Amino acid sequence: SVGWRIAEPTPGRFDFGRVRAIGAAAARHGLQVLWSLMHYGHPADLDLHDDRFIDRFVACARAAADAIADTDRRSDVRVYNPVNEIGFLAWAIE
């Protein structure tokens, strides 16, 4: 998991060190990672109903894809799951 809440510790600033470590470990072992972008939360400064939510998620997803591409040069094929446990998220914003 990229973990948006972890990858964007302050608004608009990303830290993908964890992602790079996971990608490097997977590459060493010949594994393909299914990257979940938002898993168990979002940045603390955002609310699920915040108008900035979608734009911020898009920015994080784009930055994460770039970081993952830099880490995984073996293949052009990458697998992303934008939101893990979408049912829980749908319930939370009800």
VOBA-239497 format. One record per residue (C-alpha): residue number from 1; y, z, x. Coordinates in nm, 3 decimals, always signed. Each point is the difference from the previous one (the first is absolute). Example, Ala and Ser with C-alpha at 12.3 -4.5 7.8 and 13.67 -1.06 7.14 Angstrom:
# VOBA-239497
+-----+---------+---------+---------+
!   i !   north !      up !    east !
+-----+---------+---------+---------+
!   1 !  -0.450 !  +0.780 !  +1.230 !
!   2 !  +0.344 !  -0.066 !  +0.137 !
+-----+---------+---------+---------+
This chain:
# VOBA-239497
+-----+---------+---------+---------+
!   i !   north !      up !    east !
+-----+---------+---------+---------+
!   1 !  +0.000 !  +0.000 !  +0.000 !
!   2 !  +0.350 !  -0.084 !  +0.117 !
!   3 !  +0.125 !  +0.284 !  -0.216 !
!   4 !  +0.355 !  -0.090 !  -0.100 !
!   5 !  +0.103 !  +0.367 !  -0.015 !
!   6 !  -0.111 !  +0.037 !  +0.363 !
!   7 !  +0.116 !  -0.338 !  +0.129 !
!   8 !  +0.362 !  +0.041 !  -0.122 !
!   9 !  +0.101 !  +0.349 !  +0.111 !
!  10 !  +0.368 !  -0.074 !  -0.062 !
!  11 !  +0.143 !  -0.266 !  -0.233 !
!  12 !  -0.022 !  -0.345 !  +0.156 !
!  13 !  -0.157 !  +0.119 !  +0.327 !
!  14 !  -0.367 !  -0.065 !  +0.054 !
!  15 !  -0.254 !  +0.157 !  +0.232 !
!  16 !  -0.325 !  -0.196 !  +0.020 !
!  17 !  -0.149 !  +0.184 !  +0.297 !
!  18 !  -0.286 !  +0.124 !  -0.216 !
!  19 !  -0.062 !  -0.351 !  -0.133 !
!  20 !  -0.007 !  -0.144 !  +0.351 !
!  21 !  -0.251 !  +0.265 !  +0.110 !
!  22 !  -0.228 !  -0.073 !  -0.296 !
!  23 !  +0.029 !  -0.375 !  +0.062 !
!  24 !  -0.080 !  +0.039 !  +0.370 !
!  25 !  -0.305 !  +0.218 !  -0.074 !
!  26 !  -0.124 !  -0.251 !  -0.258 !
!  27 !  +0.046 !  -0.288 !  +0.246 !
!  28 !  -0.198 !  +0.185 !  +0.269 !
!  29 !  -0.291 !  +0.036 !  -0.240 !
!  30 !  +0.024 !  -0.343 !  -0.161 !
!  31 !  +0.095 !  +0.136 !  -0.342 !
!  32 !  +0.232 !  -0.144 !  -0.260 !
!  33 !  +0.231 !  +0.247 !  -0.173 !
!  34 !  +0.091 !  -0.018 !  -0.366 !
!  35 !  +0.358 !  +0.125 !  +0.023 !
!  36 !  +0.123 !  +0.210 !  -0.290 !
!  37 !  +0.381 !  -0.002 !  +0.005 !
!  38 !  +0.079 !  +0.280 !  -0.244 !
!  39 !  -0.258 !  +0.276 !  -0.009 !
!  40 !  +0.071 !  +0.345 !  -0.136 !
!  41 !  +0.373 !  -0.009 !  -0.021 !
!  42 !  +0.329 !  -0.156 !  +0.082 !
!  43 !  +0.297 !  +0.110 !  +0.211 !
!  44 !  +0.135 !  +0.336 !  -0.112 !
!  45 !  +0.351 !  -0.134 !  -0.060 !
!  46 !  -0.124 !  -0.240 !  -0.271 !
!  47 !  -0.104 !  +0.063 !  -0.356 !
!  48 !  -0.245 !  -0.229 !  -0.178 !
!  49 !  +0.280 !  -0.098 !  -0.242 !
!  50 !  +0.255 !  -0.064 !  +0.276 !
!  51 !  +0.156 !  -0.349 !  -0.012 !
!  52 !  -0.042 !  -0.022 !  +0.378 !
!  53 !  -0.374 !  +0.058 !  -0.019 !
!  54 !  -0.115 !  -0.364 !  -0.012 !
!  55 !  +0.236 !  -0.128 !  +0.270 !
!  56 !  -0.096 !  +0.287 !  +0.229 !
!  57 !  -0.371 !  -0.060 !  -0.057 !
!  58 !  +0.042 !  -0.371 !  +0.072 !
!  59 !  +0.186 !  +0.079 !  +0.324 !
!  60 !  -0.273 !  +0.239 !  +0.110 !
!  61 !  -0.278 !  -0.245 !  -0.092 !
!  62 !  +0.170 !  -0.277 !  +0.198 !
!  63 !  +0.052 !  +0.223 !  +0.303 !
!  64 !  -0.358 !  +0.127 !  -0.023 !
!  65 !  -0.139 !  -0.354 !  -0.014 !
!  66 !  +0.201 !  -0.088 !  +0.312 !
!  67 !  -0.127 !  +0.309 !  +0.184 !
!  68 !  -0.358 !  -0.070 !  -0.104 !
!  69 !  +0.028 !  -0.364 !  +0.110 !
!  70 !  +0.124 !  +0.117 !  +0.340 !
!  71 !  -0.298 !  +0.236 !  +0.027 !
!  72 !  -0.271 !  -0.236 !  -0.128 !
!  73 !  +0.022 !  -0.333 !  +0.181 !
!  74 !  -0.372 !  -0.081 !  -0.037 !
!  75 !  +0.041 !  -0.154 !  -0.342 !
!  76 !  +0.257 !  -0.141 !  -0.237 !
!  77 !  -0.193 !  +0.154 !  -0.289 !
!  78 !  +0.116 !  +0.343 !  -0.105 !
!  79 !  -0.079 !  +0.191 !  -0.317 !
!  80 !  +0.262 !  +0.208 !  -0.179 !
!  81 !  -0.018 !  +0.232 !  -0.297 !
!  82 !  +0.361 !  +0.057 !  -0.110 !
!  83 !  -0.057 !  +0.319 !  -0.201 !
!  84 !  -0.311 !  +0.214 !  +0.025 !
!  85 !  -0.107 !  +0.170 !  -0.321 !
!  86 !  +0.238 !  -0.202 !  -0.218 !
!  87 !  -0.131 !  +0.180 !  -0.310 !
!  88 !  +0.128 !  +0.332 !  +0.130 !
!  89 !  +0.338 !  -0.154 !  +0.080 !
!  90 !  +0.021 !  -0.151 !  -0.352 !
!  91 !  -0.075 !  +0.340 !  -0.148 !
!  92 !  +0.261 !  +0.167 !  +0.221 !
!  93 !  +0.285 !  -0.225 !  -0.114 !
!  94 !  -0.092 !  +0.016 !  -0.367 !
+-----+---------+---------+---------+
